[in-house]
């Protein structure tokens, strides 16, 4: 993390906010895009719109020539509304409504994901002749936020699905996978790439002329533990791909968190600092933002946000952090507590760094009456 104060933090320092507010720096998104693109080389960036669908981000990425990974009709419409070429949008959700497939096809999208026979049948019926890639399950992940078995198929099913796609008149172009969100080191991709490369070779031997490899996301953001710069990280991933797959004509990458997380800072407030008993060694710190109003990724304490206050003379102590709602699940960090200044008090401003991903939309509309995040774009 750079030692200098970010533009977003400088903006916050001169203003007051009546509710939790995310300040987004779109120039920082552009800088991260350019850095990732440099490392990825010929691989095309398909921004994972779900990470942050803020209109200004989509508009800037369209201007930069980005491609997009959309999970729904609404995300497709958002990209199109901001001038994205439909040929640059892939429909990456493997569970799609038939009417949304038909809409996407009419709009000009040609590339769809699938991981089951029925999904291929839907695509063939509502987007005849479309290009498809088969999503694979990643069995082992070293990511901070591993993805479950909800998406993807096993390796013993993958070749069959390529055959089904071909028989249905679709164009099966390749495979996709996701190593898991927040894969902090490029070397962690190795075991997954070994697995996918063997399957790729088997498919080629079976007569499928694959030319597209979708490597998904996994590109990390800074949450306190050291990570490589984005260009270095992306280049290391591509080196591993070339070593295992050779010269794949078309490589797709779908960064979400790794593209937008570090562009955002949340301005929040401490509502209460308390102890449950006089014997407690730790404090409870309650914020005006919690799991249901933007910090859903604290689930299982997987994503470790960084907190900054103006308090403190260097003396800190461990705290359990919680949100403001009446749900007892609204505890952010308890297993691994957060060190905060000993003189922290209710009413203090607290900044939450690198919150540009999965905060504005990964939240309720207003559980318990607490509002979702405000957003300011600079």
VEXKETI-739422 format. One record per residue: residue number from 1; x, y, z of N, C-alpha, C in turn. Coordinates in pm, whole numbers, plus 50000, padded with zeros to 5 digits. Layout:
R   guvex     n_u     n_v     n_w    ca_u    ca_v    ca_w     c_u     c_v     c_w
R     NUM       X       Y       Z       X       Y       Z       X       Y       Z
...
//
This chain:
R   guvex     n_u     n_v     n_w    ca_u    ca_v    ca_w     c_u     c_v     c_w
R       1   50084   49880   50000   50000   50000   50000   50087   50125   50000
R       2   50063   50217   49908   50144   50339   49905   50133   50417   50035
R       3   50245   50478   50075   50246   50554   50200   50170   50686   50184
R       4   50162   50738   50061   50097   50866   50042   49945   50853   50057
R       5   49882   50966   50086   49737   50968   50100   49674   50964   49961
R       6   49579   50875   49942   49514   50863   49812   49425   50984   49785
R       7   49387   51001   49660   49296   51110   49623   49164   51097   49696
R       8   49116   50973   49710   48989   50951   49780   48998   50993   49926
R       9   49109   50957   49992   49125   50995   50133   49141   51145   50147
R      10   49212   51208   50054   49227   51353   50059   49092   51423   50042
R      11   49008   51369   49956   48874   51424   49936   48793   51412   50066
R      12   48799   51296   50129   48724   51273   50253   48769   51368   50363
R      13   48899   51394   50368   48955   51475   50477   48898   51615   50482
R      14   48848   51666   50371   48799   51804   50366   48647   51813   50368
R      15   48580   51699   50395   48434   51698   50389   48374   51620   50504
R      16   48247   51646   50531   48174   51569   50632   48063   51491   50562
R      17   48025   51380   50624   47923   51292   50566   47824   51253   50674
R      18   47696   51253   50637   47592   51220   50734   47561   51072   50743
R      19   47624   50991   50656   47600   50847   50653   47722   50781   50588
R      20   47736   50650   50602   47852   50585   50540   47857   50614   50390
R      21   47974   50653   50342   47989   50697   50203   48114   50637   50142
R      22   48097   50579   50024   48210   50529   49947   48255   50637   49850
R      23   48381   50673   49857   48439   50768   49763   48523   50689   49663
R      24   48488   50701   49536   48553   50625   49429   48634   50718   49341
R      25   48757   50678   49313   48846   50752   49226   48856   50677   49093
R      26   48787   50727   48990   48785   50656   48862   48921   50662   48793
R      27   48999   50765   48820   49135   50768   48765   49218   50652   48818
R      28   49195   50614   48944   49267   50500   49002   49225   50370   48934
R      29   49097   50361   48896   49052   50243   48820   49126   50236   48687
R      30   49137   50349   48619   49207   50351   48491   49353   50311   48507
R      31   49419   50361   48610   49559   50326   48632   49575   50176   48655
R      32   49482   50118   48732   49490   49975   48758   49461   49895   48631
R      33   49367   49941   48552   49337   49874   48424   49461   49872   48336
R      34   49527   49985   48323   49644   49992   48237   49757   49903   48289
R      35   49772   49898   48420   49877   49815   48479   49849   49666   48456
R      36   49724   49624   48476   49689   49485   48450   49702   49451   48302
R      37   49657   49541   48218   49664   49516   48074   49808   49499   48027
R      38   49898   49576   48083   50039   49564   48047   50092   49425   48083
R      39   50059   49377   48202   50106   49246   48245   50039   49132   48171
R      40   49913   49150   48134   49838   49043   48068   49875   49028   47921
R      41   49935   49130   47864   49978   49118   47724   49861   49102   47630
R      42   49859   48992   47553   49754   48975   47452   49621   48930   47512
R      43   49620   48896   47639   49494   48855   47703   49400   48976   47712
R      44   49273   48952   47686   49173   49059   47689   49111   49069   47828
R      45   49102   49191   47880   49035   49212   48008   48884   49219   47985
R      46   48810   49130   48052   48664   49135   48058   48629   49173   48202
R      47   48608   49302   48226   48581   49349   48361   48457   49280   48418
R      48   48471   49222   48538   48358   49158   48605   48267   49266   48663
R      49   48162   49298   48590   48077   49413   48623   48022   49403   48764
R      50   47997   49281   48812   47939   49264   48945   48024   49325   49056
R      51   48155   49339   49033   48243   49391   49137   48205   49534   49174
R      52   48170   49613   49074   48121   49748   49098   48061   49801   48968
R      53   47928   49808   48960   47863   49852   48836   47843   50003   48827
R      54   47919   50080   48902   47904   50225   48899   47917   50276   48756
R      55   47825   50360   48717   47817   50405   48578   47948   50470   48532
R      56   48010   50549   48619   48133   50618   48579   48247   50520   48553
R      57   48248   50408   48626   48350   50306   48603   48327   50239   48467
R      58   48203   50202   48440   48172   50137   48313   48206   50230   48197
R      59   48168   50356   48210   48194   50452   48104   48343   50468   48078
R      60   48422   50477   48184   48567   50492   48167   48628   50368   48101
R      61   48584   50251   48143   48638   50128   48086   48598   50110   47940
R      62   48478   50152   47905   48438   50149   47764   48534   50235   47682
R      63   48564   50354   47732   48655   50444   47661   48795   50386   47649
R      64   48835   50303   47746   48967   50241   47744   48972   50118   47654
R      65   48856   50075   47603   48853   49959   47515   48838   49826   47586
R      66   48794   49830   47712   48777   49706   47788   48666   49620   47730
R      67   48676   49490   47754   48565   49397   47737   48496   49383   47873
R      68   48383   49313   47876   48305   49303   47999   48251   49162   48019
R      69   48249   49119   48145   48184   48994   48186   48057   49031   48259
R      70   47942   48993   48202   47813   49027   48260   47746   48902   48317
R      71   47679   48919   48429   47613   48806   48494   47461   48812   48480
R      72   47408   48917   48419   47263   48933   48412   47226   49026   48297
R      73   47097   49027   48265   47049   49121   48162   47075   49264   48204
R      74   47054   49295   48332   47074   49433   48379   47218   49477   48357
R      75   47314   49388   48381   47454   49425   48360   47485   49442   48212
R      76   47425   49359   48128   47443   49376   47984   47388   49511   47939
R      77   47267   49543   47984   47205   49671   47946   47289   49788   47995
R      78   47345   49776   48114   47430   49883   48167   47548   49909   48074
R      79   47616   49802   48034   47731   49816   47945   47690   49875   47811
R      80   47581   49824   47755   47535   49875   47625   47496   50022   47635
R      81   47430   50060   47745   47388   50198   47763   47507   50294   47765
R      82   47624   50243   47804   47743   50328   47808   47833   50308   47687
R      83   47777   50247   47583   47847   50243   47456   47935   50123   47432
R      84   47925   50020   47518   48007   49901   47497   47962   49828   47370
R      85   48059   49781   47295   48031   49698   47178   47979   49563   47227
R      86   47861   49518   47180   47809   49389   47228   47905   49273   47202
R      87   47989   49285   47101   48087   49180   47073   48193   49173   47182
R      88   48201   49276   47268   48299   49280   47376   48238   49240   47510
R      89   48114   49193   47509   48047   49151   47633   48023   49001   47628
R      90   48065   48931   47731   48034   48788   47742   47930   48769   47853
R      91   47843   48672   47832   47739   48641   47932   47795   48525   48015
R      92   47861   48560   48126   47942   48465   48199   47873   48385   48307
R      93   47748   48415   48336   47674   48337   48435   47633   48204   48372
R      94   47654   48094   48443   47617   47963   48388   47472   47926   48419
R      95   47399   48016   48486   47258   47991   48520   47178   48111   48468
R      96   47122   48097   48349   47061   48211   48282   46913   48184   48251
R      97   46833   48287   48260   46693   48280   48219   46686   48274   48066
R      98   46603   48186   48010   46594   48178   47864   46567   48312   47796
R      99   46476   48391   47854   46445   48520   47791   46566   48614   47794
R     100   46653   48600   47894   46773   48684   47899   46876   48639   47795
R     101   46883   48509   47770   46970   48459   47664   46924   48515   47529
R     102   46793   48510   47507   46738   48561   47381   46764   48711   47367
R     103   46746   48785   47477   46774   48929   47474   46920   48955   47437
R     104   47011   48883   47504   47153   48903   47480   47189   48874   47334
R     105   47130   48768   47280   47158   48731   47142   47106   48838   47046
R     106   46986   48888   47070   46930   48995   46987   47016   49120   46994
R     107   47072   49143   47114   47154   49264   47134   47290   49254   47067
R     108   47328   49133   47025   47455   49118   46956   47562   49042   47030
R     109   47532   48993   47152   47629   48911   47224   47641   48776   47155
R     110   47763   48723   47154   47786   48595   47086   47854   48492   47175
R     111   47901   48532   47294   47981   48443   47377   47909   48417   47509
R     112   47884   48288   47538   47806   48249   47656   47879   48139   47733
R     113   47859   48137   47864   47916   48033   47950   47811   47927   47977
R     114   47857   47805   48002   47768   47695   48039   47846   47592   48118
R     115   47774   47514   48199   47838   47404   48272   47745   47283   48285
R     116   47639   47281   48201   47542   47171   48208   47472   47155   48073
R     117   47421   47036   48049   47352   47007   47923   47232   47098   47903
R     118   47151   47114   48007   47030   47195   47992   47062   47340   47959
R     119   47171   47392   48015   47210   47530   47983   47250   47541   47836
R     120   47321   47441   47786   47357   47441   47644   47233   47433   47556
R     121   47135   47355   47598   47012   47345   47522   46938   47479   47518
R     122   46938   47551   47630   46875   47684   47633   46947   47779   47539
R     123   47080   47776   47542   47157   47865   47456   47131   47832   47308
R     124   47131   47703   47275   47109   47661   47136   46971   47706   47087
R     125   46873   47702   47174   46736   47739   47135   46720   47890   47121
R     126   46780   47965   47213   46753   48109   47217   46868   48194   47162
R     127   46983   48132   47138   47096   48202   47076   47164   48106   46978
R     128   47089   48063   46877   47142   47960   46785   47274   48001   46722
R     129   47367   47904   46719   47497   47930   46659   47595   48004   46747
R     130   47557   48031   46871   47642   48110   46960   47773   48037   46993
R     131   47871   48116   47034   47997   48061   47083   47982   48036   47233
R     132   48037   47924   47280   48026   47890   47422   48162   47846   47475
R     133   48178   47864   47606   48290   47802   47676   48234   47728   47797
R     134   48301   47621   47834   48254   47536   47943   48330   47571   48070
R     135   48255   47605   48174   48320   47639   48301   48351   47512   48379
R     136   48470   47509   48436   48520   47394   48510   48526   47423   48658
R     137   48504   47321   48739   48521   47333   48883   48669   47337   48916
R     138   48706   47426   49005   48842   47428   49059   48839   47352   49191
R     139   48907   47239   49194   48900   47150   49310   48976   47203   49430
R     140   49091   47266   49405   49174   47315   49515   49208   47461   49492
R     141   49183   47544   49591   49209   47686   49579   49282   47735   49703
R     142   49379   47822   49682   49449   47884   49793   49406   48029   49812
R     143   49293   48065   49753   49244   48202   49762   49189   48231   49900
R     144   49188   48360   49936   49126   48401   50062   48975   48378   50059
R     145   48916   48386   49939   48772   48366   49922   48752   48258   49816
R     146   48774   48132   49850   48756   48025   49750   48612   48019   49703
R     147   48594   47982   49577   48459   47968   49524   48411   47825   49544
R     148   48283   47811   49565   48226   47680   49597   48202   47599   49470
R     149   48136   47486   49486   48103   47400   49374   47974   47443   49305
R     150   47926   47562   49338   47802   47609   49277   47815   47621   49125
R     151   47933   47662   49078   47953   47682   48935   48062   47590   48883
R     152   48044   47544   48759   48144   47462   48695   48105   47316   48692
R     153   48172   47242   48606   48151   47098   48598   48284   47027   48623
R     154   48277   46900   48656   48397   46822   48682   48466   46786   48551
R     155   48592   46746   48559   48670   46719   48438   48614   46602   48358
R     156   48550   46504   48426   48499   46389   48352   48372   46423   48274
R     157   48316   46542   48298   48196   46585   48225   48228   46686   48116
R     158   48343   46750   48128   48374   46864   48041   48378   46826   47893
R     159   48443   46717   47859   48453   46679   47718   48316   46642   47661
R     160   48233   46578   47744   48098   46545   47699   48020   46672   47665
R     161   48037   46776   47746   47965   46901   47721   48014   46969   47594
R     162   48142   46960   47566   48191   47011   47437   48121   46942   47321
R     163   48104   46810   47334   48036   46733   47230   47889   46769   47218
R     164   47824   46790   47333   47683   46830   47331   47668   46965   47262
R     165   47756   47058   47295   47749   47191   47234   47762   47182   47083
R     166   47856   47103   47038   47877   47089   46893   47755   47026   46826
R     167   47697   46923   46890   47581   46856   46832   47460   46949   46825
R     168   47455   47047   46914   47344   47143   46917   47364   47258   46820
R     169   47472   47257   46746   47497   47364   46650   47567   47485   46708
R     170   47617   47472   46831   47693   47580   46894   47840   47567   46859
R     171   47917   47670   46890   48060   47668   46862   48135   47661   46995
R     172   48176   47540   47040   48247   47527   47168   48393   47569   47151
R     173   48429   47682   47211   48561   47741   47186   48664   47710   47292
R     174   48620   47673   47413   48721   47648   47515   48665   47632   47653
R     175   48750   47658   47752   48715   47638   47892   48730   47768   47970
R     176   48660   47775   48083   48682   47883   48180   48695   47822   48318
R     177   48757   47899   48407   48772   47857   48546   48795   47981   48631
R     178   48793   47965   48761   48820   48076   48852   48898   48021   48970
R     179   49020   48073   48990   49106   48021   49097   49057   48060   49235
R     180   48962   48151   49242   48912   48199   49371   48949   48345   49392
R     181   48859   48419   49454   48880   48562   49471   48990   48589   49573
R     182   49071   48689   49543   49184   48728   49629   49286   48614   49641
R     183   49337   48572   49526   49449   48478   49523   49576   48562   49529
R     184   49635   48571   49646   49734   48674   49675   49866   48658   49600
R     185   49903   48537   49564   50030   48515   49495   50008   48445   49362
R     186   50079   48489   49260   50063   48429   49128   50099   48281   49129
R     187   50193   48241   49215   50235   48101   49222   50120   48010   49264
R     188   50020   48066   49333   49905   47987   49378   49820   47937   49262
R     189   49839   47992   49143   49765   47948   49025   49815   47813   48973
R     190   49938   47776   49008   50003   47661   48947   49923   47532   48947
R     191   49878   47482   49063   49804   47355   49065   49677   47358   48980
R     192   49605   47469   48981   49484   47480   48900   49519   47478   48751
R     193   49622   47550   48712   49661   47552   48572   49708   47415   48525
R     194   49775   47341   48612   49815   47204   48576   49692   47120   48543
R     195   49591   47130   48627   49467   47054   48609   49397   47092   48478
R     196   49384   47222   48453   49314   47269   48334   49395   47233   48208
R     197   49527   47245   48215   49610   47216   48098   49597   47071   48053
R     198   49586   46979   48147   49569   46838   48111   49436   46818   48039
R     199   49333   46882   48090   49201   46869   48028   49200   46935   47889
R     200   49269   47046   47876   49281   47115   47747   49346   47022   47645
R     201   49453   46955   47688   49523   46861   47600   49433   46744   47561
R     202   49356   46694   47657   49264   46584   47629   49158   46626   47527
R     203   49109   46748   47539   49007   46798   47446   49064   46812   47306
R     204   49186   46862   47297   49249   46875   47166   49267   46737   47102
R     205   49310   46640   47184   49331   46505   47133   49200   46442   47087
R     206   49087   46484   47149   48956   46431   47113   48898   46499   46990
R     207   48972   46592   46933   48927   46653   46809   48862   46789   46823
R     208   48862   46848   46942   48802   46980   46960   48911   47086   46939
R     209   48887   47172   46845   48985   47276   46810   48964   47398   46900
R     210   49007   47385   47024   48987   47492   47121   49081   47609   47093
R     211   49029   47730   47110   49113   47848   47087   49091   47957   47191
R     212   49010   47929   47296   48978   48030   47395   48995   47973   47536
R     213   49071   48044   47618   49089   48008   47758   49051   48127   47843
R     214   48947   48110   47924   48900   48216   48014   48956   48186   48153
R     215   49051   48267   48198   49118   48241   48326   49047   48305   48444
R     216   48933   48370   48420   48853   48424   48529   48921   48537   48603
R     217   48885   48550   48731   48941   48656   48815   49047   48601   48909
R     218   49044   48650   49032   49143   48607   49130   49251   48709   49155
R     219   49263   48810   49068   49365   48913   49083   49341   48990   49213
R     220   49444   49002   49295   49420   49050   49433   49422   49202   49447
R     221   49366   49247   49559   49379   49385   49604   49455   49383   49737
R     222   49501   49499   49779   49578   49508   49903   49483   49517   50023
R     223   49493   49420   50113   49416   49422   50237   49507   49403   50358
R     224   49632   49446   50347   49723   49438   50460   49839   49343   50441
R     225   49818   49239   50361   49927   49146   50332   49988   49179   50197
R     226   50122   49169   50191   50194   49211   50071   50148   49135   49948
R     227   50130   49206   49839   50099   49146   49709   50188   49212   49605
R     228   50210   49143   49493   50288   49201   49384   50210   49313   49317
R     229   50284   49405   49255   50220   49507   49174   50141   49438   49062
R     230   50031   49500   49015   49943   49432   48921   50011   49389   48792
R     231   50103   49469   48740   50171   49430   48616   50257   49307   48638
R     232   50328   49305   48749   50416   49192   48781   50333   49066   48803
R     233   50225   49079   48878   50138   48965   48908   50078   48908   48781
R     234   50019   48995   48699   49953   48949   48576   50053   48884   48481
R     235   50172   48941   48470   50274   48884   48383   50316   48746   48431
R     236   50325   48728   48563   50363   48597   48619   50257   48492   48589
R     237   50129   48532   48596   50022   48439   48560   50032   48401   48413
R     238   50055   48498   48327   50063   48470   48184   50184   48383   48149
R     239   50294   48401   48221   50410   48315   48200   50375   48169   48228
R     240   50298   48146   48336   50257   48011   48370   50164   47952   48265
R     241   50078   48036   48211   49985   47989   48106   50061   47950   47980
R     242   50155   48034   47938   50233   48000   47819   50312   47871   47839
R     243   50365   47851   47959   50444   47731   47986   50360   47604   47977
R     244   50231   47615   48008   50144   47496   48012   50058   47480   47887
R     245   50019   47590   47825   49923   47584   47715   49984   47622   47581
R     246   50104   47677   47583   50160   47726   47459   50094   47857   47418
R     247   50081   47879   47289   50026   48005   47239   49876   47992   47215
R     248   49797   48013   47319   49651   48012   47305   49609   48141   47234
R     249   49537   48131   47121   49503   48252   47045   49425   48356   47125
R     250   49330   48308   47207   49243   48401   47278   49241   48367   47428
R     251   49291   48458   47508   49288   48443   47653   49202   48556   47710
R     252   49105   48520   47793   49021   48618   47861   49059   48620   48009
R     253   49062   48740   48066   49080   48755   48211   48965   48840   48262
R     254   48913   48806   48379   48795   48874   48432   48821   48939   48567
R     255   48914   49033   48575   48938   49099   48704   48819   49181   48748
R     256   48787   49173   48874   48684   49257   48934   48746   49328   49053
R     257   48764   49253   49162   48827   49308   49282   48963   49372   49250
R     258   49045   49298   49173   49179   49346   49144   49183   49471   49060
R     259   49070   49508   49000   49066   49627   48917   49010   49748   48992
R     260   48910   49727   49079   48841   49842   49137   48853   49856   49288
R     261   48896   49753   49360   48893   49759   49507   48974   49877   49561
R     262   49095   49894   49509   49184   49994   49567   49148   50136   49526
R     263   49045   50151   49442   49001   50284   49399   48899   50345   49495
R     264   48857   50270   49598   48750   50318   49685   48786   50321   49832
R     265   48739   50424   49901   48756   50437   50047   48620   50471   50106
R     266   48584   50404   50214   48458   50433   50282   48483   50523   50402
R     267   48408   50631   50409   48407   50717   50528   48294   50671   50619
R     268   48329   50623   50737   48230   50571   50832   48250   50639   50967
R     269   48166   50598   51063   48171   50660   51196   48162   50552   51303
R     270   48236   50574   51411   48225   50487   51528   48101   50530   51607
R     271   48010   50435   51631   47889   50467   51707   47905   50441   51856
R     272   47985   50339   51889   47998   50300   52030   48124   50219   52049
R     273   48194   50243   52161   48304   50158   52207   48268   50112   52347
R     274   48264   49979   52366   48219   49929   52497   48289   49800   52533
R     275   48274   49761   52657   48320   49630   52705   48201   49557   52764
R     276   48196   49426   52749   48083   49348   52797   48089   49326   52948
R     277   48209   49335   53003   48225   49326   53149   48352   49402   53187
R     278   48366   49431   53315   48484   49502   53362   48610   49418   53348
R     279   48591   49288   53329   48707   49198   53317   48751   49176   53173
R     280   48674   49229   53079   48707   49207   52939   48844   49267   52904
R     281   48921   49191   52827   49051   49239   52780   49039   49309   52646
R     282   48924   49297   52582   48907   49359   52452   48780   49443   52450
R     283   48776   49535   52356   48660   49623   52340   48574   49578   52222
R     284   48449   49617   52226   48360   49605   52110   48351   49744   52047
R     285   48374   49750   51915   48363   49874   51841   48251   49858   51739
R     286   48147   49941   51754   48032   49936   51664   48040   50051   51565
R     287   48030   50017   51437   48035   50117   51331   47895   50145   51277
R     288   47882   50253   51199   47753   50282   51136   47738   50209   51003
R     289   47825   50115   50974   47817   50030   50856   47849   49887   50899
R     290   47779   49791   50839   47802   49652   50879   47785   49557   50762
R     291   47762   49430   50797   47750   49325   50695   47637   49353   50596
R     292   47530   49414   50644   47410   49430   50561   47407   49562   50485
R     293   47506   49646   50506   47505   49778   50441   47634   49807   50365
R     294   47706   49701   50327   47822   49721   50243   47940   49632   50271
R     295   47948   49576   50392   48066   49496   50428   48033   49347   50436
R     296   47957   49298   50338   47919   49157   50336   48040   49065   50325
R     297   48149   49116   50267   48264   49030   50247   48345   49005   50375
R     298   48300   49060   50486   48359   49020   50614   48306   48884   50660
R     299   48213   48828   50585   48162   48694   50614   48280   48598   50628
R     300   48278   48521   50738   48387   48428   50770   48522   48499   50781
R     301   48518   48632   50791   48639   48714   50807   48738   48690   50693
R     302   48684   48661   50573   48769   48628   50459   48845   48749   50409
R     303   48776   48862   50393   48840   48984   50345   48869   49073   50465
R     304   48996   49109   50481   49040   49186   50598   49061   49332   50558
R     305   48957   49411   50577   48968   49553   50544   49066   49623   50638
R     306   49120   49734   50590   49215   49814   50668   49143   49938   50720
R     307   49158   49965   50850   49088   50076   50915   49187   50183   50958
R     308   49149   50309   50935   49235   50422   50966   49154   50525   51044
R     309   49212   50574   51154   49148   50681   51231   49251   50792   51255
R     310   49200   50908   51293   49288   51020   51326   49336   51011   51470
R     311   49284   50917   51545   49319   50900   51686   49452   50828   51703
R     312   49500   50833   51824   49608   50742   51860   49743   50807   51872
R     313   49816   50765   51973   49954   50808   51992   50047   50688   51978
R     314   49998   50588   51901   50077   50467   51883   50032   50352   51969
R     315   49949   50378   52070   49901   50272   52157   49769   50217   52105
R     316   49767   50089   52078   49647   50025   52024   49616   49899   52103
R     317   49496   49848   52084   49455   49724   52148   49354   49651   52063
R     318   49335   49520   52087   49246   49440   52004   49099   49474   52027
R     319   49024   49474   51917   48881   49506   51924   48801   49405   51842
R     320   48682   49372   51890   48582   49305   51808   48506   49415   51735
R     321   48490   49401   51604   48421   49503   51527   48285   49452   51483
R     322   48184   49537   51493   48048   49498   51460   47976   49612   51390
R     323   47869   49577   51318   47786   49676   51252   47674   49722   51342
R     324   47587   49810   51292   47487   49875   51375   47354   49802   51387
R     325   47333   49698   51304   47199   49639   51297   47169   49551   51418
R     326   47043   49512   51431   46999   49430   51544   47018   49281   51519
R     327   47082   49244   51411   47108   49104   51382   47241   49064   51445
R     328   47239   48957   51526   47361   48915   51594   47467   48864   51498
R     329   47430   48836   51373   47529   48795   51274   47611   48912   51222
R     330   47569   49033   51257   47635   49153   51206   47761   49185   51287
R     331   47849   49086   51295   47980   49103   51357   48084   49087   51247
R     332   48172   49182   51234   48265   49186   51123   48391   49104   51151
R     333   48456   49132   51263   48580   49062   51297   48579   49027   51446
R     334   48586   48899   51475   48591   48853   51614   48697   48746   51633
R     335   48706   48651   51536   48806   48545   51547   48947   48605   51542
R     336   48966   48698   51452   49091   48771   51443   49058   48918   51461
R     337   49087   48969   51581   49044   49104   51614   49127   49208   51541
R     338   49079   49332   51548   49143   49445   51481   49205   49534   51587
R     339   49331   49572   51567   49398   49665   51658   49357   49807   51625
R     340   49304   49876   51724   49262   50015   51706   49310   50099   51824
R     341   49319   50231   51808   49370   50316   51915   49295   50297   52046
R     342   49368   50304   52157   49306   50284   52288   49209   50397   52324
R     343   49230   50515   52264   49142   50628   52297   49029   50645   52196
R     344   49004   50544   52112   48894   50551   52017   48763   50569   52090
R     345   48672   50652   52035   48546   50681   52103   48435   50699   52001
R     346   48313   50686   52049   48197   50711   51965   48203   50850   51907
R     347   48164   50862   51780   48169   50989   51711   48293   51007   51627
R     348   48395   50922   51647   48517   50932   51567   48491   50887   51424
R     349   48554   50956   51331   48551   50910   51192   48649   50793   51177
R     350   48609   50696   51096   48697   50584   51065   48691   50559   50915
R     351   48808   50547   50853   48815   50521   50710   48841   50372   50689
R     352   48774   50317   50588   48794   50177   50551   48853   50178   50411
R     353   48977   50133   50400   49049   50143   50274   49016   50029   50179
R     354   49037   50057   50050   49029   49956   49944   48895   49884   49943
R     355   48790   49965   49941   48652   49914   49946   48577   49937   49815
R     356   48650   49949   49705   48583   49977   49578   48511   49859   49517
R     357   48532   49739   49571   48470   49618   49514   48372   49556   49612
R     358   48257   49516   49560   48159   49436   49635   48110   49506   49762
R     359   48091   49635   49757   48037   49706   49873   47907   49777   49842
R     360   47897   49842   49727   47777   49923   49699   47655   49838   49666
R     361   47674   49724   49603   47559   49643   49562   47548   49512   49638
R     362   47652   49471   49706   47651   49347   49785   47594   49382   49923
R     363   47470   49433   49926   47412   49486   50049   47260   49488   50038
R     364   47194   49504   50151   47049   49516   50150   47009   49658   50111
R     365   46883   49674   50079   46833   49807   50047   46825   49894   50172
R     366   46798   49834   50286   46788   49914   50408   46746   49831   50528
R     367   46814   49719   50554   46780   49633   50667   46788   49712   50798
R     368   46684   49699   50881   46675   49771   51008   46664   49922   50990
R     369   46641   49965   50867   46635   50108   50841   46769   50174   50821
R     370   46878   50098   50830   47009   50156   50804   47030   50162   50652
R     371   47068   50278   50601   47073   50296   50455   47193   50226   50394
R     372   47181   50190   50268   47299   50142   50195   47398   50257   50175
R     373   47511   50223   50122   47616   50322   50103   47575   50435   50009
R     374   47611   50556   50045   47615   50664   49949   47743   50646   49867
R     375   47743   50700   49745   47860   50692   49661   47892   50830   49606
R     376   48018   50867   49617   48069   50990   49555   48180   50950   49461
R     377   48174   50996   49337   48276   50963   49237   48358   51088   49210
R     378   48490   51073   49219   48578   51186   49191   48662   51157   49068
//
